Amino acid sequence: MFQWAESWQPLKGLTSGGIIPRKPLPHLSTQSQPMLILPLLLLVAGTATVFAGGPQCSTCNVTLKSEMRTSEVLTGIKSRLAFDPSVTRKIPAVVLAKAQAIARRASLHADSDEMELQEAIHVFAAEDDLENSNGARFYFHNDTRGRSIERAELHLYIDKPDTNPSERREVSINVYEASEGGVKGELLASHRVLTSTHRHAHHRVRVNAEALERIAQRDVTTLIVEAVCDDVNLVVLPGDEDAVEHPLSLALIMKETRRTRRAITFCKVDKPVQACCVFQHQIDFQELGWESVVAPSKINVMGCAGYCPGRDAKPDFNGEPSREALYQAAGVSPSCCHPTQYEDQQMVYITPSDNIVETVIKDLYVVKCGCS
């Protein structure tokens, strides 16, 4: 049954003696392998029971798994942001306020079961160099390069008149791509609206998405924006007195989807050893110093932990106990607890160029675990 190996190999012992000479190892026949493996597994299982109080596996330690999953999630978010969010910098108050408003609209601060997931970039206009051009400069940098734009909107404010007439007024809104010298180029949008006369009126104007996708590949571009009534341009442009509170901005929407959160069976906190389940651990971006991440301010990182029960103890075709049966008899998990279903999460953050990005982090939440 045994055939001795020709070479001797030193083996580090478990005692403090250092090196223990190991006898030549026998080459076992296929039929005799289970008979030797079973006592070894029983020995391992007995040791595991002493330390863990139950079946032992590499995925049973929830604390260790939480630390690993947290590191994995933070690394993935940093990669998606393409900059280091832990680097502190001064974010303009108007940009931060706008980002917070976008987050409130999307209900990102609440752990909602129903949520609209949107990928978009919001670019704020800067004052144009040319005088009397009605132009506004948009700095895209690398935030929009290579992206496909499904919908484009211009958010503008129309100035209130010096007097407060009771009737509403009709305004013609036109948006042009500016050519060299500030001359009007391609017409990107044209709308007629009825607007309020007693306050600054906010309007959202659909802009040619195909043209904006082409324009957004540049680092910077100038758009000419007009809101004309009685031959007077009433749009609040960058540099105007009210521009800080009523900024001109572009919203470039890449994708819109809906997420419905599923019911999740979580691991029991007070149970040290349990079968494969979903655990959760909270990450607070403010505590990490990630001020560029506006929403959500906290996320519950989810992962999988726990042991996997062995398969039925059935003999193999040679009449010997199967490998799965030996693992099961020893109380050692032959399989791994791992995610089987994920969910996405929308995030709002501010880029180093002060553009606001709504993005969807794929597979952030684990909602179901299984064994294999």
Phi, psi and omega in degrees: 000322183255145172230114187288140175288152186279333188258153173259141180231132177288146180226131176291125183278169179277347177274177182278005184285347177094256187259133175243126177293133181258135177293157176305137182274136177281146172273118186270148174286163181299323183288333184270351182300312182299326182294331178272326182292322185302310179299324180295318179294322178297323178295315178297318181297320179297318177295319180297322182294325180297317186273327187250345181073021181174192181302139184252139176203168184286348184249013183276338185279100185294321180299313179296317180295325179296317179296318180294316181293321178300313179298319180296316182293314181297321177296319179294321179293317177302318180296321181290323181288333179066020171205165183273108183287349180280349177283118184281144177204164180275119179263128179305139184300322181292324179291316179297317179297319178295319179296320178294324177294320177297319179295320178295320179298323181273358180056041183281342180280346180256145179276074189277145177285326178250128183210136172275122179260126184227136172253120184205159175233129180251120184245124181270143183281148174245162182293136180279152182287331185278137180278144175057032181260351186057026183263156176222135184262133181242123180260109181271327185055226179262004186292332184248355186293133177079007181262146177266126185257122179273325182212144180229135181228140173254123178261119183225161176240137177258129184296144176280150181287164179296325176259169182241074177293153184283336183273153174280159182239153180265131183234139177259118182255126178228140180233128181236151166279130183275133174267188182299139180081008178078017179280145179296130177250231183295136176282122184259335180199147177210120182218151171244129184227155169263127187234157181291151179248356184254003178199171173292124185261127178270135178226143178246118187246127175290132181242151180306109186292322180296318179292319179295325177297321177291315182294323186289354176284347178275165175287323183209148175211160179243132175246141175262121185240127180230138170230091194261133171217123182056043177063021178240131177278116186259000182290141176278113183258159176304136183099341176288163184299324184262010187291332181294316181277340183230073186283152173268130184211157175251137173245116180253109185263124181266321186201146175225129178220170178240138177243132173244115183287134180272159174291137185239137174264110184269158173296148176279127186296323186270010181247111186292325181233125181207165182290167183313125185206174180264126174252161177225146180215131187272138173245128178253111183293329179293320177295329178283347183083019179272075184290339180289337177275110185274318182204145355289151180286335177222149174226149174264106179286129182243146179206189183242141178208162179116168182268159179249121178300146179288168179280174181301140183280082179249144178290153177277186187291345177269001182086358179271154176300140181287164178299320179297321180295322179294318176299317182294318180297327181276349182077018180255132184287124178275351183235180188239137176277120186213161179294141175240343176217142181234165170226153181269165178219132176278147181221143176245126178218165182248127182281165176301339177268012176067023168272149180260130183241128167258121182226162178247119176275114184287141172054040179283319183261131171269124182246350179205139179240156179207173181248145177205000000 
